[in-house]
Amino acid sequence: AYQGRGIGHRFYTDLFSFARQTNARRVTCEFDIYPPNDLSRRFHERHGFKEVGTQSVASGKKQVSLRALSLQSEDRANPSGARTATEKPAFAAHVKR
């Protein structure tokens, strides 16, 4: 009922501003790809999020797309998100077993 009102865009505008102020390197998100959530996929693509992986959840009943948006210029030069051996990951996906 709240889709199309710009609430998500305003939220991400504030989140990106806060993330940059706190020197965060990237912002991450996830959304369902099975069952598909095409509205969320298009929304996050418009904001520049790139897929960095997928994950099965809910005992394999769902699959999510793990996305990241790099905030620093050197990350944008390396959109794959590949890390050096000493760099810590920006996020980790957790799976309940």
Backbone as ProteinMPNN parsed JSONL, in Angstrom:
{"seq_chain_A": "AYQGRGIGHRFYTDLFSFARQTNARRVTCEFDIYPPNDLSRRFHERHGFKEVGTQSVASGKKQVSLRALSLQSEDRANPSGARTATEKPAFAAHVKR", "coords_chain_A": {"N_chain_A": [[0.811, -1.198, 0.0], [2.143, 1.122, 0.39], [3.864, 1.442, -1.678], [5.427, 3.208, -4.353], [5.293, 5.757, -3.351], [7.612, 7.038, -2.741], [8.842, 6.568, -0.334], [10.729, 4.511, 0.188], [12.847, 5.433, -1.413], [13.475, 7.867, -0.103], [14.247, 6.798, 2.365], [16.573, 5.344, 1.617], [18.151, 7.463, 0.665], [18.651, 8.896, 3.039], [19.931, 6.816, 4.459], [22.229, 6.318, 2.838], [23.523, 8.782, 3.123], [24.048, 8.798, 5.907], [25.687, 6.52, 6.03], [27.92, 7.334, 4.514], [28.812, 9.474, 6.109], [29.711, 8.089, 8.299], [31.806, 6.733, 7.307], [31.348, 4.251, 6.065], [31.978, 1.535, 3.895], [30.325, 0.169, 2.124], [26.863, -0.46, 1.374], [24.492, -2.909, 2.066], [21.972, -5.237, 0.918], [19.141, -7.455, 0.726], [16.852, -9.39, -1.218], [13.946, -11.266, -2.159], [14.359, -13.701, -4.675], [13.25, -16.016, -5.371], [10.323, -16.993, -4.062], [9.819, -14.687, -6.782], [10.532, -11.172, -6.406], [10.008, -8.782, -8.167], [9.533, -6.003, -8.116], [11.093, -5.093, -5.957], [13.612, -5.889, -6.881], [13.951, -4.247, -9.189], [13.807, -1.717, -7.958], [16.111, -1.745, -6.274], [18.103, -2.078, -8.195], [17.86, 0.352, -9.562], [18.915, 2.022, -7.649], [21.537, 1.353, -7.734], [22.559, -1.004, -6.634], [24.435, -4.014, -6.797], [24.483, -7.462, -7.615], [26.039, -9.724, -5.425], [25.93, -12.264, -4.658], [23.929, -15.228, -4.016], [21.48, -16.844, -1.933], [20.045, -19.649, -0.397], [17.209, -19.889, 1.655], [14.982, -20.48, 4.463], [14.753, -23.295, 4.694], [15.286, -23.988, 2.037], [13.045, -23.163, 0.683], [12.92, -20.593, -0.171], [14.797, -18.218, -2.091], [17.298, -15.787, -1.983], [18.596, -12.715, -3.288], [21.717, -11.381, -2.752], [22.881, -8.207, -2.359], [25.071, -5.414, -3.02], [26.156, -2.053, -2.583], [28.704, -0.035, -3.447], [30.329, 2.569, -1.725], [32.643, 3.988, -1.776], [35.202, 5.436, -3.801], [37.333, 3.756, -4.696], [36.163, 1.277, -4.506], [34.227, 1.441, -6.446], [35.797, 1.37, -8.666], [36.39, -1.24, -8.646], [34.103, -3.112, -9.201], [33.393, -5.768, -8.794], [33.785, -6.385, -6.21], [35.836, -7.878, -5.217], [38.153, -8.884, -2.765], [41.237, -8.109, -1.057], [43.6, -10.414, 0.378], [43.894, -9.72, 3.042], [41.839, -8.041, 3.694], [38.844, -7.494, 5.442], [35.581, -8.99, 5.089], [32.76, -7.077, 3.869], [30.249, -7.766, 4.667], [28.539, -10.578, 6.033], [26.809, -13.479, 5.175], [24.355, -15.241, 6.927], [23.254, -18.435, 7.755], [20.586, -20.232, 9.037], [20.535, -23.361, 10.533]], "CA_chain_A": [[0.0, 0.0, 0.0], [3.017, 2.29, 0.448], [4.734, 1.463, -2.847], [5.231, 4.305, -5.293], [5.168, 7.051, -2.648], [8.938, 7.616, -2.52], [9.317, 6.318, 1.031], [11.965, 3.739, 0.084], [13.884, 6.322, -1.948], [13.882, 8.777, 0.98], [14.971, 5.998, 3.351], [17.922, 5.075, 1.132], [18.879, 8.731, 0.625], [19.133, 9.117, 4.415], [20.875, 5.75, 4.804], [23.493, 6.561, 2.141], [24.141, 9.941, 3.761], [24.582, 8.345, 7.189], [26.787, 5.585, 5.769], [29.094, 8.112, 4.099], [29.278, 10.232, 7.267], [30.373, 7.162, 9.226], [32.864, 6.094, 6.527], [31.025, 2.886, 5.647], [32.457, 1.268, 2.535], [29.215, -0.249, 1.274], [25.543, -0.741, 1.951], [24.046, -4.187, 1.512], [20.556, -5.555, 1.052], [18.735, -8.71, 0.111], [15.432, -9.489, -1.544], [13.58, -12.579, -2.691], [14.343, -13.973, -6.112], [12.3, -17.118, -5.475], [9.509, -16.462, -5.156], [10.396, -13.417, -7.249], [10.045, -9.859, -5.993], [10.532, -7.935, -9.236], [9.506, -4.591, -7.722], [12.269, -4.838, -5.136], [14.782, -6.02, -7.751], [14.08, -3.021, -9.996], [14.081, -0.617, -7.033], [17.506, -1.786, -5.849], [18.945, -1.826, -9.37], [17.831, 1.809, -9.815], [19.775, 2.67, -6.664], [22.924, 0.99, -8.0], [22.988, -2.234, -5.975], [24.887, -5.083, -7.691], [24.434, -8.769, -6.964], [27.321, -10.294, -5.005], [25.7, -13.672, -4.371], [22.57, -15.653, -3.724], [21.442, -17.719, -0.777], [18.785, -20.346, -0.12], [16.765, -19.71, 3.039], [13.706, -21.125, 4.802], [14.875, -24.713, 4.32], [15.284, -24.111, 0.587], [11.776, -22.719, 0.095], [13.12, -19.255, -0.719], [16.147, -17.859, -2.482], [17.449, -14.338, -1.952], [19.718, -12.073, -3.952], [22.516, -10.553, -1.847], [23.324, -7.075, -3.169], [25.927, -4.422, -2.367], [26.397, -0.776, -3.25], [29.957, 0.536, -2.974], [30.231, 4.002, -1.463], [33.953, 4.615, -1.921], [35.626, 5.467, -5.203], [38.139, 2.602, -5.079], [35.253, 0.157, -4.66], [33.553, 1.593, -7.738], [36.755, 0.943, -9.678], [36.431, -2.697, -8.552], [32.702, -3.421, -8.921], [33.17, -7.168, -8.43], [33.863, -6.497, -4.764], [36.91, -8.788, -4.823], [38.926, -8.345, -1.648], [42.589, -8.606, -0.875], [43.626, -11.499, 1.366], [43.851, -9.191, 4.399], [40.652, -7.21, 3.892], [37.693, -8.166, 6.027], [34.381, -8.837, 4.253], [31.863, -5.998, 4.253], [29.106, -8.38, 5.31], [28.54, -12.038, 5.96], [25.466, -14.063, 5.163], [24.197, -16.266, 7.955], [22.223, -19.416, 7.424], [20.151, -21.049, 10.162], [20.493, -24.797, 10.217]], "C_chain_A": [[0.856, 1.264, 0.0], [3.943, 2.386, -0.764], [4.385, 2.644, -3.744], [5.098, 5.671, -4.647], [6.521, 7.695, -2.351], [9.513, 7.369, -1.143], [10.644, 5.558, 1.013], [13.118, 4.59, -0.424], [14.388, 7.271, -0.865], [14.667, 8.029, 2.059], [16.409, 5.768, 2.885], [18.747, 6.351, 1.015], [19.461, 9.039, 2.004], [20.173, 8.077, 4.818], [22.224, 5.976, 4.138], [24.236, 7.741, 2.763], [24.786, 9.541, 5.089], [25.788, 7.428, 6.982], [28.054, 6.332, 5.362], [29.672, 8.903, 5.27], [30.048, 9.359, 8.249], [31.451, 6.331, 8.533], [32.604, 4.617, 6.22], [31.487, 2.708, 4.207], [31.331, 0.878, 1.605], [27.963, -0.449, 2.097], [25.077, -2.027, 1.282], [22.548, -4.366, 1.722], [20.33, -6.958, 0.517], [17.252, -8.634, -0.194], [15.189, -10.842, -2.182], [13.712, -12.621, -4.208], [13.518, -15.226, -6.399], [11.601, -17.255, -4.14], [9.976, -15.05, -5.524], [9.71, -12.18, -6.67], [10.619, -8.852, -6.992], [10.511, -6.448, -8.895], [10.738, -4.235, -6.905], [13.545, -4.927, -5.971], [14.998, -4.737, -8.55], [14.423, -1.812, -9.12], [15.57, -0.587, -6.659], [18.467, -1.599, -7.023], [18.991, -0.335, -9.69], [18.74, 2.56, -8.848], [21.234, 2.218, -6.769], [23.424, -0.267, -7.309], [23.332, -3.291, -7.023], [24.875, -6.402, -6.919], [25.842, -9.271, -6.665], [27.164, -11.764, -4.64], [24.227, -13.95, -4.21], [22.631, -16.621, -2.557], [20.067, -18.367, -0.68], [18.468, -20.191, 1.358], [15.452, -20.464, 3.235], [13.691, -22.578, 4.325], [14.751, -24.924, 2.816], [14.008, -23.66, -0.095], [11.887, -21.344, -0.553], [14.579, -19.121, -1.142], [16.21, -16.337, -2.521], [18.674, -13.919, -2.757], [20.406, -11.203, -2.914], [23.143, -9.462, -2.701], [24.183, -6.127, -2.349], [26.025, -3.188, -3.248], [27.653, -0.188, -2.64], [29.813, 2.039, -2.83], [31.55, 4.725, -1.682], [34.45, 4.465, -3.343], [36.463, 4.263, -5.589], [37.277, 1.353, -5.226], [34.538, 0.24, -6.001], [34.474, 1.216, -8.878], [36.858, -0.578, -9.714], [35.02, -3.194, -8.244], [32.443, -4.868, -8.534], [33.193, -7.346, -6.928], [34.952, -7.448, -4.305], [37.772, -8.111, -3.767], [40.355, -8.862, -1.695], [42.546, -9.659, 0.226], [43.5, -10.979, 2.792], [42.606, -8.366, 4.692], [39.501, -8.036, 4.444], [36.479, -7.995, 5.116], [33.494, -7.718, 4.778], [30.627, -6.544, 4.964], [29.262, -9.884, 5.215], [27.099, -12.514, 5.985], [25.423, -15.183, 6.188], [23.038, -17.169, 7.583], [21.875, -20.178, 8.702], [20.1, -22.493, 9.714], [19.566, -25.5, 11.148]], "O_chain_A": [[0.376, 2.345, -0.342], [4.73, 3.327, -0.859], [3.223, 3.028, -3.88], [4.817, 6.651, -5.336], [6.575, 8.781, -1.773], [10.569, 7.907, -0.811], [11.575, 5.915, 1.735], [14.239, 4.484, 0.074], [15.596, 7.46, -0.721], [15.635, 8.558, 2.604], [17.353, 5.966, 3.65], [19.954, 6.31, 1.25], [20.631, 9.402, 2.119], [21.178, 8.41, 5.445], [23.261, 5.843, 4.788], [25.457, 7.694, 2.909], [25.931, 9.9, 5.362], [26.794, 7.552, 7.682], [29.145, 5.994, 5.821], [30.892, 8.994, 5.41], [30.936, 9.842, 8.951], [31.948, 5.352, 9.09], [33.543, 3.827, 6.127], [31.393, 3.632, 3.399], [31.363, 1.214, 0.421], [27.995, -0.587, 3.32], [25.248, -2.208, 0.077], [21.942, -3.731, 2.585], [21.224, -7.566, -0.072], [16.496, -7.921, 0.467], [16.113, -11.483, -2.684], [13.256, -11.728, -4.924], [13.133, -15.467, -7.543], [12.249, -17.609, -3.155], [10.469, -14.311, -4.671], [8.495, -12.147, -6.474], [11.593, -8.158, -6.698], [11.385, -5.704, -9.341], [11.358, -3.196, -7.13], [14.46, -4.125, -5.786], [16.107, -4.204, -8.582], [15.243, -0.979, -9.507], [16.21, 0.463, -6.72], [19.539, -1.018, -6.853], [20.045, 0.187, -10.05], [19.274, 3.615, -9.189], [22.073, 2.65, -5.98], [24.614, -0.572, -7.391], [22.617, -3.449, -8.012], [25.211, -6.451, -5.736], [26.721, -9.25, -7.527], [28.151, -12.438, -4.344], [23.39, -13.049, -4.258], [23.692, -17.152, -2.228], [19.046, -17.703, -0.86], [19.343, -20.343, 2.21], [14.889, -21.014, 2.288], [12.761, -23.027, 3.654], [14.18, -25.918, 2.369], [13.889, -23.758, -1.317], [11.055, -20.97, -1.379], [15.465, -19.805, -0.629], [15.299, -15.679, -3.024], [19.646, -14.664, -2.885], [19.761, -10.38, -2.266], [23.858, -9.755, -3.66], [24.04, -6.045, -1.129], [25.983, -3.265, -4.476], [27.677, 0.127, -1.451], [29.249, 2.706, -3.698], [31.573, 5.953, -1.767], [34.152, 3.476, -4.011], [36.331, 3.775, -6.712], [37.625, 0.456, -5.994], [34.272, -0.787, -6.625], [34.014, 0.793, -9.939], [37.352, -1.147, -10.687], [34.765, -3.654, -7.131], [31.379, -5.175, -7.997], [32.683, -8.341, -6.413], [35.002, -7.799, -3.126], [38.08, -6.923, -3.861], [40.644, -9.902, -2.288], [41.544, -9.774, 0.931], [43.046, -11.711, 3.672], [42.354, -8.029, 5.849], [39.224, -9.138, 3.969], [36.352, -6.972, 4.443], [33.473, -7.44, 5.977], [30.026, -5.847, 5.781], [30.035, -10.39, 4.401], [26.275, -11.997, 6.739], [26.358, -15.977, 6.293], [21.981, -16.709, 7.152], [22.761, -20.707, 9.372], [19.655, -22.787, 8.604], [19.392, -26.715, 11.046]]}, "name": "protein", "num_of_chains": 1, "seq": "AYQGRGIGHRFYTDLFSFARQTNARRVTCEFDIYPPNDLSRRFHERHGFKEVGTQSVASGKKQVSLRALSLQSEDRANPSGARTATEKPAFAAHVKR"}
